[in-house]
Amino acid sequence: MKNSAKKVVENMFAAFSSGDADKFVATVSEDTVWIYHGTQIIPAGTFEKKEGVRTFFTNIMERTEIINFEPQQYIVEGNMVVVLGREHQKVKRSGRELKQKWVQIYTVENDLITRMEEFATSAEVTK
């Protein structure tokens, strides 16, 4: 189960990195719930079901250019996968660059993500 749950999350990250919305959404269950607690700059939000997760993905891809997305550490306990990571993104409309550190907590059941909760902090990159 440990490797299976981690593999599901890794597959979701691969789909995210490639910009493939269909593969990204294929990693989640029909009744999934994604909770993003927001940061100093990015607002919080809750996304439910496959369509909510598609909206979450589309919002990111349409509004930002991902410069770097780096899961750094995985902690697996049963069907729960905790991932610590960081990212660097550029807001397309304003050109502002943000760096974030985050913790994402995934619950995986039947090889699908049923829940994601993210806690993050962000800061604007000063040049």
N, C-alpha and C positions, 0 to 999 in steps of 0.2 A: 504493500500500500504506500509506503514512504516514497519509493522511487516513482510510483505511478502518479501520485499527487504532484510531486515536483516536476515531472515530465509535462503534465498538463499545463502548469504555470509557465514552464519554459517554452512550450508550444505557443501559448498566448503571447508571450514576449516576442517571439520570433515573428508572429503575424503583425504585432504592433510595429516592430522595427521595419518590416517590409512594406507597411502601409496597406496591408490587405484586410479590409473591413470584414469581408465574408469569412475569412479564416479566423479572424479575431473573434467574431460573434459565434462561430462554430465551437469555441472552447467553453461557452457558458451554457447553463441550464435554462430551460424555459422560464423558471421562476426566480432567476438570479436577482440579487440586490447588490448594488455597488454604492458604497458610501464614501464620498470624498469630503474630508473635514475642512478643506480649504487651507489657504496660507495667508500670509500678510498681504499678498497681491492677488491671488487667484481665489474666487469665491467658492464656497462649499456647495455641494449638490448631492442628491440621491438619485440613482438611476435604476429603474426596475425593469425586469424582463429583458429579452433579447433586444427589443427595439430601444430600450433605454441605454443599454450598453453600446449599441450602434451609435446613438446620439452622443454618448460620452466620447467615443472614438472619433467620430466625425468632427465634433467641436475642437478637439485637440489638433487634428490634421488640417482642418481648414484655417485655423487661427494661428498656428505656430509652425515654425520650422524646428525640428528636433536636431540640435547640433550634436548632442551626446546623450545617450540613455544607457545607464550602467547599473544593472542589478549586481550588487557586490557580495552579498552573503545570503544564503538560504538556511533557514532553520525549519526542519520538518518534524512534526509530531502527529502521528496518525494521519488524519485527512486534512490537517491544517499546515499551511506553508506560510512562513513569515519571511519576507524578503526586505532587506535593507539595501537602499540604492541611492543613486543621485542622477540628476539630469541637467542639461543645459539647453535652453530653447530660446528662440527668437520670435517675438510677436510680429507677425507679418504686417499688420496695419501700422504699428508705431515704430517698429525697428528696435524696440527695447529688448534687451537680453536679460534672461532670468536664469539663476541657478537654484536648484532645489535639492534638498536631501529629503528622503522619504522612507517610511516603513509601510509596507503593504501586507495585509493579512488576508490570506485566501482560505476558503473552505472548499474542498473538492469532494464531490460525491458522484459515484458512477462515471468517473473520468470526465466530469464537467465541473466548472467553477460555479458554485451556488451562492457564494458571497465573497465580496471584496470590500475591505475597509482600508482607507489610506489616511495616514497622518503625515503631513509634510510641513516644511518650512521653506520659504523662498526669499531670495534677495535679488535686487537688480544688480546686474554686472555694471560696474563703473569702469570707464575706459580711461 
